[in-house]
Amino acid sequence: MEARKKVRVEKTGKVVSSKTEKSRIVLIERRVQHPIYKKYFRKIKKVMAHDEKNLSREGDIVRIVQCRPLSKQKRWKIVEILERGEER
């Protein structure tokens, strides 16, 4: 039997909510071209990501990685903070 290599899905997004303990809501935005009219438009998806040490806060740009289900809604982990958001 050959061991299958798992491909990790990585995405970048912006933290839009940091109200829950060890969880963040990350907004992933991508540009898609319309198949007929060829105009580009934005598609937005919000996912819940696990943040073990509560390091990220609202406005941060983070890199997330897909992982096993951690709860009912969490299937992503925050790997690193790419850019800090502005302070309030």
PyMOL Python script that loads the backbone (N, CA, C, O; Angstrom):
from pymol import cmd

cmd.read_pdbstr("""\
ATOM      1  N   MET A   1       0.822  -1.182   0.000  1.00  0.00           N
ATOM      2  CA  MET A   1       0.000   0.000   0.000  1.00  0.00           C
ATOM      3  C   MET A   1       0.870   1.251   0.000  1.00  0.00           C
ATOM      4  O   MET A   1       1.825   1.363   0.768  1.00  0.00           O
ATOM      5  N   GLU A   2       0.527   2.167  -0.858  1.00  0.00           N
ATOM      6  CA  GLU A   2       1.237   3.434  -0.900  1.00  0.00           C
ATOM      7  C   GLU A   2       0.572   4.432   0.048  1.00  0.00           C
ATOM      8  O   GLU A   2      -0.653   4.503   0.143  1.00  0.00           O
ATOM      9  N   ALA A   3       1.386   5.179   0.727  1.00  0.00           N
ATOM     10  CA  ALA A   3       0.858   6.222   1.593  1.00  0.00           C
ATOM     11  C   ALA A   3       0.462   7.417   0.724  1.00  0.00           C
ATOM     12  O   ALA A   3       1.264   7.905  -0.071  1.00  0.00           O
ATOM     13  N   ARG A   4      -0.756   7.874   0.879  1.00  0.00           N
ATOM     14  CA  ARG A   4      -1.237   9.013   0.102  1.00  0.00           C
ATOM     15  C   ARG A   4      -0.739  10.301   0.736  1.00  0.00           C
ATOM     16  O   ARG A   4      -0.777  10.474   1.954  1.00  0.00           O
ATOM     17  N   LYS A   5      -0.277  11.186  -0.110  1.00  0.00           N
ATOM     18  CA  LYS A   5       0.172  12.482   0.367  1.00  0.00           C
ATOM     19  C   LYS A   5      -1.023  13.424   0.412  1.00  0.00           C
ATOM     20  O   LYS A   5      -1.714  13.612  -0.590  1.00  0.00           O
ATOM     21  N   LYS A   6      -1.262  14.017   1.583  1.00  0.00           N
ATOM     22  CA  LYS A   6      -2.399  14.912   1.726  1.00  0.00           C
ATOM     23  C   LYS A   6      -2.033  16.295   1.204  1.00  0.00           C
ATOM     24  O   LYS A   6      -0.989  16.849   1.547  1.00  0.00           O
ATOM     25  N   VAL A   7      -2.894  16.831   0.384  1.00  0.00           N
ATOM     26  CA  VAL A   7      -2.702  18.167  -0.157  1.00  0.00           C
ATOM     27  C   VAL A   7      -3.440  19.134   0.764  1.00  0.00           C
ATOM     28  O   VAL A   7      -4.651  19.029   0.961  1.00  0.00           O
ATOM     29  N   ARG A   8      -2.686  20.077   1.322  1.00  0.00           N
ATOM     30  CA  ARG A   8      -3.288  21.043   2.223  1.00  0.00           C
ATOM     31  C   ARG A   8      -3.775  22.252   1.434  1.00  0.00           C
ATOM     32  O   ARG A   8      -3.031  22.825   0.638  1.00  0.00           O
ATOM     33  N   VAL A   9      -5.011  22.628   1.658  1.00  0.00           N
ATOM     34  CA  VAL A   9      -5.592  23.780   1.001  1.00  0.00           C
ATOM     35  C   VAL A   9      -5.269  25.003   1.854  1.00  0.00           C
ATOM     36  O   VAL A   9      -5.625  25.051   3.032  1.00  0.00           O
ATOM     37  N   GLU A  10      -4.596  25.988   1.267  1.00  0.00           N
ATOM     38  CA  GLU A  10      -4.247  27.224   1.964  1.00  0.00           C
ATOM     39  C   GLU A  10      -4.944  28.403   1.302  1.00  0.00           C
ATOM     40  O   GLU A  10      -5.020  28.484   0.076  1.00  0.00           O
ATOM     41  N   LYS A  11      -5.450  29.311   2.118  1.00  0.00           N
ATOM     42  CA  LYS A  11      -6.093  30.516   1.611  1.00  0.00           C
ATOM     43  C   LYS A  11      -5.717  31.683   2.513  1.00  0.00           C
ATOM     44  O   LYS A  11      -5.319  31.498   3.663  1.00  0.00           O
ATOM     45  N   THR A  12      -5.849  32.875   1.974  1.00  0.00           N
ATOM     46  CA  THR A  12      -5.625  34.072   2.784  1.00  0.00           C
ATOM     47  C   THR A  12      -6.941  34.821   2.904  1.00  0.00           C
ATOM     48  O   THR A  12      -7.766  34.797   1.991  1.00  0.00           O
ATOM     49  N   GLY A  13      -7.127  35.480   4.024  1.00  0.00           N
ATOM     50  CA  GLY A  13      -8.359  36.222   4.247  1.00  0.00           C
ATOM     51  C   GLY A  13      -8.191  37.247   5.339  1.00  0.00           C
ATOM     52  O   GLY A  13      -7.124  37.373   5.939  1.00  0.00           O
ATOM     53  N   LYS A  14      -9.254  37.976   5.587  1.00  0.00           N
ATOM     54  CA  LYS A  14      -9.255  39.045   6.578  1.00  0.00           C
ATOM     55  C   LYS A  14     -10.136  38.644   7.752  1.00  0.00           C
ATOM     56  O   LYS A  14     -11.252  38.163   7.557  1.00  0.00           O
ATOM     57  N   VAL A  15      -9.641  38.839   8.970  1.00  0.00           N
ATOM     58  CA  VAL A  15     -10.417  38.529  10.170  1.00  0.00           C
ATOM     59  C   VAL A  15     -11.472  39.613  10.345  1.00  0.00           C
ATOM     60  O   VAL A  15     -11.150  40.796  10.452  1.00  0.00           O
ATOM     61  N   VAL A  16     -12.736  39.194  10.372  1.00  0.00           N
ATOM     62  CA  VAL A  16     -13.820  40.166  10.510  1.00  0.00           C
ATOM     63  C   VAL A  16     -14.469  40.104  11.895  1.00  0.00           C
ATOM     64  O   VAL A  16     -15.165  41.041  12.286  1.00  0.00           O
ATOM     65  N   SER A  17     -14.251  39.017  12.643  1.00  0.00           N
ATOM     66  CA  SER A  17     -14.794  38.913  13.991  1.00  0.00           C
ATOM     67  C   SER A  17     -13.843  38.118  14.863  1.00  0.00           C
ATOM     68  O   SER A  17     -13.373  37.045  14.485  1.00  0.00           O
ATOM     69  N   SER A  18     -13.564  38.673  16.054  1.00  0.00           N
ATOM     70  CA  SER A  18     -12.696  37.978  17.005  1.00  0.00           C
ATOM     71  C   SER A  18     -13.352  37.939  18.384  1.00  0.00           C
ATOM     72  O   SER A  18     -12.666  38.014  19.403  1.00  0.00           O
ATOM     73  N   LYS A  19     -14.647  37.824  18.412  1.00  0.00           N
ATOM     74  CA  LYS A  19     -15.390  37.894  19.671  1.00  0.00           C
ATOM     75  C   LYS A  19     -15.366  36.575  20.439  1.00  0.00           C
ATOM     76  O   LYS A  19     -15.452  36.582  21.667  1.00  0.00           O
ATOM     77  N   THR A  20     -15.251  35.455  19.751  1.00  0.00           N
ATOM     78  CA  THR A  20     -15.280  34.165  20.431  1.00  0.00           C
ATOM     79  C   THR A  20     -13.887  33.742  20.864  1.00  0.00           C
ATOM     80  O   THR A  20     -12.889  34.161  20.277  1.00  0.00           O
ATOM     81  N   GLU A  21     -13.827  32.918  21.884  1.00  0.00           N
ATOM     82  CA  GLU A  21     -12.568  32.431  22.425  1.00  0.00           C
ATOM     83  C   GLU A  21     -11.988  31.366  21.504  1.00  0.00           C
ATOM     84  O   GLU A  21     -12.664  30.382  21.204  1.00  0.00           O
ATOM     85  N   LYS A  22     -10.756  31.541  21.052  1.00  0.00           N
ATOM     86  CA  LYS A  22     -10.009  30.608  20.208  1.00  0.00           C
ATOM     87  C   LYS A  22     -10.629  30.390  18.836  1.00  0.00           C
ATOM     88  O   LYS A  22     -10.287  29.419  18.161  1.00  0.00           O
ATOM     89  N   SER A  23     -11.530  31.264  18.406  1.00  0.00           N
ATOM     90  CA  SER A  23     -12.148  31.147  17.085  1.00  0.00           C
ATOM     91  C   SER A  23     -12.199  32.518  16.432  1.00  0.00           C
ATOM     92  O   SER A  23     -12.397  33.533  17.100  1.00  0.00           O
ATOM     93  N   ARG A  24     -12.019  32.532  15.128  1.00  0.00           N
ATOM     94  CA  ARG A  24     -12.099  33.768  14.366  1.00  0.00           C
ATOM     95  C   ARG A  24     -12.950  33.519  13.130  1.00  0.00           C
ATOM     96  O   ARG A  24     -12.974  32.409  12.598  1.00  0.00           O
ATOM     97  N   ILE A  25     -13.646  34.551  12.678  1.00  0.00           N
ATOM     98  CA  ILE A  25     -14.368  34.468  11.417  1.00  0.00           C
ATOM     99  C   ILE A  25     -13.528  35.194  10.381  1.00  0.00           C
ATOM    100  O   ILE A  25     -13.220  36.377  10.524  1.00  0.00           O
ATOM    101  N   VAL A  26     -13.163  34.461   9.331  1.00  0.00           N
ATOM    102  CA  VAL A  26     -12.265  34.973   8.297  1.00  0.00           C
ATOM    103  C   VAL A  26     -13.049  35.118   7.000  1.00  0.00           C
ATOM    104  O   VAL A  26     -13.757  34.200   6.587  1.00  0.00           O
ATOM    105  N   LEU A  27     -12.917  36.280   6.360  1.00  0.00           N
ATOM    106  CA  LEU A  27     -13.586  36.555   5.101  1.00  0.00           C
ATOM    107  C   LEU A  27     -12.610  36.275   3.961  1.00  0.00           C
ATOM    108  O   LEU A  27     -11.554  36.899   3.868  1.00  0.00           O
ATOM    109  N   ILE A  28     -12.976  35.331   3.099  1.00  0.00           N
ATOM    110  CA  ILE A  28     -12.153  34.973   1.940  1.00  0.00           C
ATOM    111  C   ILE A  28     -12.818  35.581   0.715  1.00  0.00           C
ATOM    112  O   ILE A  28     -13.996  35.343   0.450  1.00  0.00           O
ATOM    113  N   GLU A  29     -12.051  36.363  -0.025  1.00  0.00           N
ATOM    114  CA  GLU A  29     -12.588  37.050  -1.195  1.00  0.00           C
ATOM    115  C   GLU A  29     -11.833  36.590  -2.436  1.00  0.00           C
ATOM    116  O   GLU A  29     -10.604  36.518  -2.428  1.00  0.00           O
ATOM    117  N   ARG A  30     -12.568  36.278  -3.502  1.00  0.00           N
ATOM    118  CA  ARG A  30     -11.920  35.907  -4.762  1.00  0.00           C
ATOM    119  C   ARG A  30     -12.645  36.566  -5.917  1.00  0.00           C
ATOM    120  O   ARG A  30     -13.827  36.899  -5.832  1.00  0.00           O
ATOM    121  N   ARG A  31     -11.904  36.745  -7.000  1.00  0.00           N
ATOM    122  CA  ARG A  31     -12.478  37.359  -8.203  1.00  0.00           C
ATOM    123  C   ARG A  31     -12.770  36.273  -9.221  1.00  0.00           C
ATOM    124  O   ARG A  31     -11.928  35.415  -9.485  1.00  0.00           O
ATOM    125  N   VAL A  32     -13.968  36.312  -9.792  1.00  0.00           N
ATOM    126  CA  VAL A  32     -14.418  35.302 -10.747  1.00  0.00           C
ATOM    127  C   VAL A  32     -14.885  36.011 -12.011  1.00  0.00           C
ATOM    128  O   VAL A  32     -15.524  37.061 -11.947  1.00  0.00           O
ATOM    129  N   GLN A  33     -14.562  35.429 -13.152  1.00  0.00           N
ATOM    130  CA  GLN A  33     -15.001  36.004 -14.414  1.00  0.00           C
ATOM    131  C   GLN A  33     -16.321  35.365 -14.829  1.00  0.00           C
ATOM    132  O   GLN A  33     -16.481  34.146 -14.772  1.00  0.00           O
ATOM    133  N   HIS A  34     -17.259  36.204 -15.243  1.00  0.00           N
ATOM    134  CA  HIS A  34     -18.552  35.698 -15.711  1.00  0.00           C
ATOM    135  C   HIS A  34     -18.336  34.932 -17.016  1.00  0.00           C
ATOM    136  O   HIS A  34     -17.629  35.416 -17.900  1.00  0.00           O
ATOM    137  N   PRO A  35     -18.937  33.739 -17.153  1.00  0.00           N
ATOM    138  CA  PRO A  35     -18.670  32.910 -18.337  1.00  0.00           C
ATOM    139  C   PRO A  35     -19.140  33.514 -19.669  1.00  0.00           C
ATOM    140  O   PRO A  35     -18.533  33.257 -20.709  1.00  0.00           O
ATOM    141  N   ILE A  36     -20.204  34.304 -19.644  1.00  0.00           N
ATOM    142  CA  ILE A  36     -20.723  34.864 -20.889  1.00  0.00           C
ATOM    143  C   ILE A  36     -20.255  36.305 -21.096  1.00  0.00           C
ATOM    144  O   ILE A  36     -19.759  36.650 -22.169  1.00  0.00           O
ATOM    145  N   TYR A  37     -20.410  37.138 -20.077  1.00  0.00           N
ATOM    146  CA  TYR A  37     -20.155  38.569 -20.228  1.00  0.00           C
ATOM    147  C   TYR A  37     -18.705  38.961 -19.956  1.00  0.00           C
ATOM    148  O   TYR A  37     -18.312  40.096 -20.223  1.00  0.00           O
ATOM    149  N   LYS A  38     -17.919  38.047 -19.437  1.00  0.00           N
ATOM    150  CA  LYS A  38     -16.474  38.250 -19.206  1.00  0.00           C
ATOM    151  C   LYS A  38     -16.149  39.357 -18.210  1.00  0.00           C
ATOM    152  O   LYS A  38     -15.008  39.814 -18.142  1.00  0.00           O
ATOM    153  N   LYS A  39     -17.129  39.787 -17.447  1.00  0.00           N
ATOM    154  CA  LYS A  39     -16.875  40.790 -16.421  1.00  0.00           C
ATOM    155  C   LYS A  39     -16.451  40.092 -15.136  1.00  0.00           C
ATOM    156  O   LYS A  39     -16.970  39.028 -14.797  1.00  0.00           O
ATOM    157  N   TYR A  40     -15.506  40.695 -14.424  1.00  0.00           N
ATOM    158  CA  TYR A  40     -15.051  40.122 -13.162  1.00  0.00           C
ATOM    159  C   TYR A  40     -15.928  40.638 -12.027  1.00  0.00           C
ATOM    160  O   TYR A  40     -16.302  41.811 -12.003  1.00  0.00           O
ATOM    161  N   PHE A  41     -16.254  39.750 -11.084  1.00  0.00           N
ATOM    162  CA  PHE A  41     -16.998  40.142  -9.898  1.00  0.00           C
ATOM    163  C   PHE A  41     -16.446  39.385  -8.702  1.00  0.00           C
ATOM    164  O   PHE A  41     -15.745  38.383  -8.850  1.00  0.00           O
ATOM    165  N   ARG A  42     -16.774  39.880  -7.511  1.00  0.00           N
ATOM    166  CA  ARG A  42     -16.238  39.311  -6.278  1.00  0.00           C
ATOM    167  C   ARG A  42     -17.159  38.240  -5.720  1.00  0.00           C
ATOM    168  O   ARG A  42     -18.381  38.390  -5.728  1.00  0.00           O
ATOM    169  N   LYS A  43     -16.567  37.165  -5.237  1.00  0.00           N
ATOM    170  CA  LYS A  43     -17.300  36.156  -4.490  1.00  0.00           C
ATOM    171  C   LYS A  43     -16.708  36.138  -3.096  1.00  0.00           C
ATOM    172  O   LYS A  43     -15.489  36.080  -2.930  1.00  0.00           O
ATOM    173  N   ILE A  44     -17.573  36.188  -2.093  1.00  0.00           N
ATOM    174  CA  ILE A  44     -17.138  36.282  -0.708  1.00  0.00           C
ATOM    175  C   ILE A  44     -17.642  35.073   0.061  1.00  0.00           C
ATOM    176  O   ILE A  44     -18.786  34.648  -0.099  1.00  0.00           O
ATOM    177  N   LYS A  45     -16.765  34.522   0.901  1.00  0.00           N
ATOM    178  CA  LYS A  45     -17.140  33.409   1.759  1.00  0.00           C
ATOM    179  C   LYS A  45     -16.579  33.669   3.155  1.00  0.00           C
ATOM    180  O   LYS A  45     -15.428  34.081   3.299  1.00  0.00           O
ATOM    181  N   LYS A  46     -17.386  33.431   4.170  1.00  0.00           N
ATOM    182  CA  LYS A  46     -16.932  33.568   5.548  1.00  0.00           C
ATOM    183  C   LYS A  46     -16.762  32.172   6.138  1.00  0.00           C
ATOM    184  O   LYS A  46     -17.669  31.343   6.066  1.00  0.00           O
ATOM    185  N   VAL A  47     -15.599  31.925   6.718  1.00  0.00           N
ATOM    186  CA  VAL A  47     -15.337  30.635   7.354  1.00  0.00           C
ATOM    187  C   VAL A  47     -14.885  30.881   8.786  1.00  0.00           C
ATOM    188  O   VAL A  47     -14.346  31.939   9.112  1.00  0.00           O
ATOM    189  N   MET A  48     -15.116  29.878   9.639  1.00  0.00           N
ATOM    190  CA  MET A  48     -14.663  29.964  11.010  1.00  0.00           C
ATOM    191  C   MET A  48     -13.335  29.232  11.127  1.00  0.00           C
ATOM    192  O   MET A  48     -13.209  28.093  10.679  1.00  0.00           O
ATOM    193  N   ALA A  49     -12.348  29.883  11.728  1.00  0.00           N
ATOM    194  CA  ALA A  49     -11.007  29.321  11.835  1.00  0.00           C
ATOM    195  C   ALA A  49     -10.582  29.261  13.298  1.00  0.00           C
ATOM    196  O   ALA A  49     -10.999  30.077  14.120  1.00  0.00           O
ATOM    197  N   HIS A  50      -9.741  28.271  13.601  1.00  0.00           N
ATOM    198  CA  HIS A  50      -9.245  28.049  14.957  1.00  0.00           C
ATOM    199  C   HIS A  50      -7.976  28.860  15.187  1.00  0.00           C
ATOM    200  O   HIS A  50      -7.047  28.812  14.381  1.00  0.00           O
ATOM    201  N   ASP A  51      -7.939  29.601  16.283  1.00  0.00           N
ATOM    202  CA  ASP A  51      -6.769  30.387  16.681  1.00  0.00           C
ATOM    203  C   ASP A  51      -6.421  29.995  18.109  1.00  0.00           C
ATOM    204  O   ASP A  51      -6.996  30.529  19.058  1.00  0.00           O
ATOM    205  N   GLU A  52      -5.486  29.070  18.269  1.00  0.00           N
ATOM    206  CA  GLU A  52      -5.184  28.463  19.568  1.00  0.00           C
ATOM    207  C   GLU A  52      -4.754  29.482  20.617  1.00  0.00           C
ATOM    208  O   GLU A  52      -5.191  29.399  21.764  1.00  0.00           O
ATOM    209  N   LYS A  53      -3.907  30.441  20.251  1.00  0.00           N
ATOM    210  CA  LYS A  53      -3.336  31.361  21.232  1.00  0.00           C
ATOM    211  C   LYS A  53      -3.995  32.741  21.245  1.00  0.00           C
ATOM    212  O   LYS A  53      -3.503  33.648  21.916  1.00  0.00           O
ATOM    213  N   ASN A  54      -5.079  32.911  20.529  1.00  0.00           N
ATOM    214  CA  ASN A  54      -5.806  34.183  20.465  1.00  0.00           C
ATOM    215  C   ASN A  54      -4.903  35.346  20.062  1.00  0.00           C
ATOM    216  O   ASN A  54      -4.985  36.423  20.653  1.00  0.00           O
ATOM    217  N   LEU A  55      -4.048  35.143  19.068  1.00  0.00           N
ATOM    218  CA  LEU A  55      -3.110  36.176  18.638  1.00  0.00           C
ATOM    219  C   LEU A  55      -3.712  37.145  17.632  1.00  0.00           C
ATOM    220  O   LEU A  55      -3.339  38.317  17.608  1.00  0.00           O
ATOM    221  N   SER A  56      -4.632  36.679  16.806  1.00  0.00           N
ATOM    222  CA  SER A  56      -5.184  37.537  15.756  1.00  0.00           C
ATOM    223  C   SER A  56      -6.335  38.376  16.296  1.00  0.00           C
ATOM    224  O   SER A  56      -6.977  38.028  17.287  1.00  0.00           O
ATOM    225  N   ARG A  57      -6.573  39.488  15.615  1.00  0.00           N
ATOM    226  CA  ARG A  57      -7.685  40.359  15.982  1.00  0.00           C
ATOM    227  C   ARG A  57      -8.326  40.894  14.699  1.00  0.00           C
ATOM    228  O   ARG A  57      -7.842  40.632  13.598  1.00  0.00           O
ATOM    229  N   GLU A  58      -9.403  41.636  14.853  1.00  0.00           N
ATOM    230  CA  GLU A  58     -10.141  42.146  13.693  1.00  0.00           C
ATOM    231  C   GLU A  58      -9.257  43.024  12.822  1.00  0.00           C
ATOM    232  O   GLU A  58      -8.498  43.853  13.321  1.00  0.00           O
ATOM    233  N   GLY A  59      -9.367  42.829  11.515  1.00  0.00           N
ATOM    234  CA  GLY A  59      -8.603  43.628  10.566  1.00  0.00           C
ATOM    235  C   GLY A  59      -7.314  42.978  10.113  1.00  0.00           C
ATOM    236  O   GLY A  59      -6.697  43.454   9.161  1.00  0.00           O
ATOM    237  N   ASP A  60      -6.879  41.895  10.767  1.00  0.00           N
ATOM    238  CA  ASP A  60      -5.636  41.226  10.385  1.00  0.00           C
ATOM    239  C   ASP A  60      -5.826  40.420   9.110  1.00  0.00           C
ATOM    240  O   ASP A  60      -6.896  39.860   8.871  1.00  0.00           O
ATOM    241  N   ILE A  61      -4.781  40.366   8.294  1.00  0.00           N
ATOM    242  CA  ILE A  61      -4.755  39.496   7.126  1.00  0.00           C
ATOM    243  C   ILE A  61      -4.021  38.230   7.562  1.00  0.00           C
ATOM    244  O   ILE A  61      -2.874  38.294   8.004  1.00  0.00           O
ATOM    245  N   VAL A  62      -4.692  37.071   7.434  1.00  0.00           N
ATOM    246  CA  VAL A  62      -4.133  35.813   7.930  1.00  0.00           C
ATOM    247  C   VAL A  62      -4.106  34.755   6.841  1.00  0.00           C
ATOM    248  O   VAL A  62      -4.849  34.836   5.862  1.00  0.00           O
ATOM    249  N   ARG A  63      -3.236  33.753   7.019  1.00  0.00           N
ATOM    250  CA  ARG A  63      -3.216  32.587   6.146  1.00  0.00           C
ATOM    251  C   ARG A  63      -3.819  31.428   6.924  1.00  0.00           C
ATOM    252  O   ARG A  63      -3.404  31.136   8.045  1.00  0.00           O
ATOM    253  N   ILE A  64      -4.813  30.761   6.313  1.00  0.00           N
ATOM    254  CA  ILE A  64      -5.482  29.645   6.973  1.00  0.00           C
ATOM    255  C   ILE A  64      -5.276  28.374   6.169  1.00  0.00           C
ATOM    256  O   ILE A  64      -5.063  28.411   4.957  1.00  0.00           O
ATOM    257  N   VAL A  65      -5.344  27.243   6.870  1.00  0.00           N
ATOM    258  CA  VAL A  65      -5.128  25.931   6.280  1.00  0.00           C
ATOM    259  C   VAL A  65      -6.302  25.044   6.650  1.00  0.00           C
ATOM    260  O   VAL A  65      -6.786  25.082   7.781  1.00  0.00           O
ATOM    261  N   GLN A  66      -6.754  24.251   5.700  1.00  0.00           N
ATOM    262  CA  GLN A  66      -7.860  23.340   5.948  1.00  0.00           C
ATOM    263  C   GLN A  66      -7.385  22.188   6.821  1.00  0.00           C
ATOM    264  O   GLN A  66      -6.273  21.692   6.643  1.00  0.00           O
ATOM    265  N   CYS A  67      -8.226  21.757   7.770  1.00  0.00           N
ATOM    266  CA  CYS A  67      -7.849  20.673   8.676  1.00  0.00           C
ATOM    267  C   CYS A  67      -9.081  19.811   8.955  1.00  0.00           C
ATOM    268  O   CYS A  67     -10.144  20.001   8.364  1.00  0.00           O
ATOM    269  N   ARG A  68      -8.908  18.875   9.860  1.00  0.00           N
ATOM    270  CA  ARG A  68     -10.034  18.011  10.225  1.00  0.00           C
ATOM    271  C   ARG A  68     -11.099  18.840  10.940  1.00  0.00           C
ATOM    272  O   ARG A  68     -10.786  19.923  11.434  1.00  0.00           O
ATOM    273  N   PRO A  69     -12.342  18.372  11.014  1.00  0.00           N
ATOM    274  CA  PRO A  69     -13.375  19.137  11.712  1.00  0.00           C
ATOM    275  C   PRO A  69     -13.052  19.276  13.205  1.00  0.00           C
ATOM    276  O   PRO A  69     -12.866  18.278  13.901  1.00  0.00           O
ATOM    277  N   LEU A  70     -12.990  20.497  13.679  1.00  0.00           N
ATOM    278  CA  LEU A  70     -12.696  20.762  15.085  1.00  0.00           C
ATOM    279  C   LEU A  70     -13.976  20.992  15.889  1.00  0.00           C
ATOM    280  O   LEU A  70     -14.005  20.770  17.099  1.00  0.00           O
ATOM    281  N   SER A  71     -15.023  21.435  15.215  1.00  0.00           N
ATOM    282  CA  SER A  71     -16.332  21.604  15.839  1.00  0.00           C
ATOM    283  C   SER A  71     -17.374  21.561  14.724  1.00  0.00           C
ATOM    284  O   SER A  71     -17.073  21.152  13.602  1.00  0.00           O
ATOM    285  N   LYS A  72     -18.585  21.979  15.032  1.00  0.00           N
ATOM    286  CA  LYS A  72     -19.654  21.939  14.032  1.00  0.00           C
ATOM    287  C   LYS A  72     -19.332  22.806  12.817  1.00  0.00           C
ATOM    288  O   LYS A  72     -19.662  22.441  11.689  1.00  0.00           O
ATOM    289  N   GLN A  73     -18.685  23.960  13.043  1.00  0.00           N
ATOM    290  CA  GLN A  73     -18.436  24.895  11.942  1.00  0.00           C
ATOM    291  C   GLN A  73     -16.963  25.082  11.615  1.00  0.00           C
ATOM    292  O   GLN A  73     -16.643  25.595  10.542  1.00  0.00           O
ATOM    293  N   LYS A  74     -16.063  24.687  12.492  1.00  0.00           N
ATOM    294  CA  LYS A  74     -14.631  24.979  12.280  1.00  0.00           C
ATOM    295  C   LYS A  74     -13.945  23.852  11.524  1.00  0.00           C
ATOM    296  O   LYS A  74     -13.895  22.713  11.987  1.00  0.00           O
ATOM    297  N   ARG A  75     -13.411  24.193  10.339  1.00  0.00           N
ATOM    298  CA  ARG A  75     -12.636  23.251   9.530  1.00  0.00           C
ATOM    299  C   ARG A  75     -11.325  23.870   9.060  1.00  0.00           C
ATOM    300  O   ARG A  75     -10.654  23.308   8.195  1.00  0.00           O
ATOM    301  N   TRP A  76     -10.954  25.016   9.617  1.00  0.00           N
ATOM    302  CA  TRP A  76      -9.752  25.740   9.222  1.00  0.00           C
ATOM    303  C   TRP A  76      -8.945  26.112  10.457  1.00  0.00           C
ATOM    304  O   TRP A  76      -9.499  26.267  11.545  1.00  0.00           O
ATOM    305  N   LYS A  77      -7.626  26.257  10.284  1.00  0.00           N
ATOM    306  CA  LYS A  77      -6.731  26.725  11.337  1.00  0.00           C
ATOM    307  C   LYS A  77      -5.953  27.928  10.828  1.00  0.00           C
ATOM    308  O   LYS A  77      -5.586  27.987   9.654  1.00  0.00           O
ATOM    309  N   ILE A  78      -5.703  28.882  11.710  1.00  0.00           N
ATOM    310  CA  ILE A  78      -4.874  30.028  11.354  1.00  0.00           C
ATOM    311  C   ILE A  78      -3.420  29.622  11.511  1.00  0.00           C
ATOM    312  O   ILE A  78      -2.993  29.221  12.593  1.00  0.00           O
ATOM    313  N   VAL A  79      -2.654  29.728  10.418  1.00  0.00           N
ATOM    314  CA  VAL A  79      -1.256  29.328  10.423  1.00  0.00           C
ATOM    315  C   VAL A  79      -0.367  30.498  10.804  1.00  0.00           C
ATOM    316  O   VAL A  79       0.501  30.368  11.667  1.00  0.00           O
ATOM    317  N   GLU A  80      -0.583  31.651  10.157  1.00  0.00           N
ATOM    318  CA  GLU A  80       0.239  32.818  10.472  1.00  0.00           C
ATOM    319  C   GLU A  80      -0.521  34.091  10.170  1.00  0.00           C
ATOM    320  O   GLU A  80      -1.465  34.111   9.380  1.00  0.00           O
ATOM    321  N   ILE A  81      -0.080  35.150  10.822  1.00  0.00           N
ATOM    322  CA  ILE A  81      -0.644  36.473  10.585  1.00  0.00           C
ATOM    323  C   ILE A  81       0.278  37.174   9.593  1.00  0.00           C
ATOM    324  O   ILE A  81       1.445  37.426   9.893  1.00  0.00           O
ATOM    325  N   LEU A  82      -0.247  37.488   8.415  1.00  0.00           N
ATOM    326  CA  LEU A  82       0.561  38.110   7.382  1.00  0.00           C
ATOM    327  C   LEU A  82       0.701  39.610   7.574  1.00  0.00           C
ATOM    328  O   LEU A  82       1.766  40.178   7.334  1.00  0.00           O
ATOM    329  N   GLU A  83      -0.378  40.248   8.009  1.00  0.00           N
ATOM    330  CA  GLU A  83      -0.365  41.709   8.154  1.00  0.00           C
ATOM    331  C   GLU A  83      -1.296  42.098   9.290  1.00  0.00           C
ATOM    332  O   GLU A  83      -2.424  41.614   9.383  1.00  0.00           O
ATOM    333  N   ARG A  84      -0.808  42.975  10.145  1.00  0.00           N
ATOM    334  CA  ARG A  84      -1.621  43.435  11.270  1.00  0.00           C
ATOM    335  C   ARG A  84      -2.611  44.505  10.812  1.00  0.00           C
ATOM    336  O   ARG A  84      -2.300  45.340   9.962  1.00  0.00           O
ATOM    337  N   GLY A  85      -3.815  44.462  11.397  1.00  0.00           N
ATOM    338  CA  GLY A  85      -4.827  45.467  11.092  1.00  0.00           C
ATOM    339  C   GLY A  85      -4.566  46.735  11.877  1.00  0.00           C
ATOM    340  O   GLY A  85      -3.674  46.788  12.724  1.00  0.00           O
ATOM    341  N   GLU A  86      -5.346  47.743  11.589  1.00  0.00           N
ATOM    342  CA  GLU A  86      -5.168  49.012  12.279  1.00  0.00           C
ATOM    343  C   GLU A  86      -5.750  48.933  13.686  1.00  0.00           C
ATOM    344  O   GLU A  86      -6.754  48.256  13.908  1.00  0.00           O
ATOM    345  N   GLU A  87      -5.130  49.612  14.621  1.00  0.00           N
ATOM    346  CA  GLU A  87      -5.590  49.627  16.010  1.00  0.00           C
ATOM    347  C   GLU A  87      -6.749  50.600  16.164  1.00  0.00           C
ATOM    348  O   GLU A  87      -6.823  51.610  15.464  1.00  0.00           O
ATOM    349  N   ARG A  88      -7.637  50.291  17.072  1.00  0.00           N
ATOM    350  CA  ARG A  88      -8.773  51.180  17.322  1.00  0.00           C
ATOM    351  C   ARG A  88      -8.465  52.120  18.453  1.00  0.00           C
ATOM    352  O   ARG A  88      -9.302  52.948  18.812  1.00  0.00           O
TER     353      ARG A  88
END
""", "prot")
cmd.dss("prot")
cmd.show_as("cartoon", "prot")
cmd.util.cbc("prot")
cmd.orient("prot")
